[in-house]
Amino acid sequence: MSVSLLRRLMNRNMTLYDQLDALAECGIAPRAGVGSAELLVRHGEREYETSPFKLLLSELGADGDEPPHRPLSDDVWHMRAECISRDGDYVKVAYRMAKLASDALPIELVGDEFDLRRGVAWLFFSLHGEQYHWPAKIEERWIDPMILSRFAALLEAQPGNRRYICLDLGGQDCLLGCTTETQFADLRKRTGLAIEWLG
């Protein structure tokens, strides 16, 4: 029996509050003003207990129900692969990736362009005075994974020790976050989830 499977079995029936405490120790917390009440509107306590951490992380990474639909946490993003269909969508991706990285990627002058006829989009922004102009393939509504890989490489090139992490949810979505190596190891150990570095 694998260690991660054993950890997941041990986590079954862990209360929502204990899960929130464990995640907070790994650097993942709800946004200010968001608490268990907002999470319990979405799912009952028992659901969080029978699918520990994965369900909670998915909900923390989702957008809020009330306008302006801000994410429940700035530390995790429940990213759906089919999220690109028009101008502005890559801008949203860029700002979400920058928010995950906290102050490590203070991007500015963010914009994007779509050329549906040629099947290409562009994301552009500046960082510390340097201009970036990244192409992205347009394939139906799917995000180009190279954009995520480029953000991962860009963050690694910055001072500091934070890197992007990823948990494949087995469908057309994943969870993205940003941690230190210590937080990453602790998160894997506590949750039993197969979280990987984003590369």
Sequence and secondary structure as in RCSB ss.txt:
>XXXX:A:sequence
MSVSLLRRLMNRNMTLYDQLDALAECGIAPRAGVGSAELLVRHGEREYETSPFKLLLSELGADGDEPPHRPLSDD
VWHMRAECISRDGDYVKVAYRMAKLASDALPIELVGDEFDLRRGVAWLFFSLHGEQYHWPAKIEERWIDPMILSR
FAALLEAQPGNRRYICLDLGGQDCLLGCTTETQFADLRKRTGLAIEWLG
>XXXX:A:secstr
  HHHHHHHHHTT  HHHHHHHHHHTT    TT  HHHHHHHS HHHHHHSTTHHHHHHHTSB SSTT  BS SS
EEEEESB   STTHHHHHHHHHHHHTGGG   EEEEEEEETTTTEEEEEEEETTEEEEEEEE BTTB  HHHHHH
HHHHHHTSSSS EEEEEE SSSEEEEEEE HHHHHHHHHHH    EE  
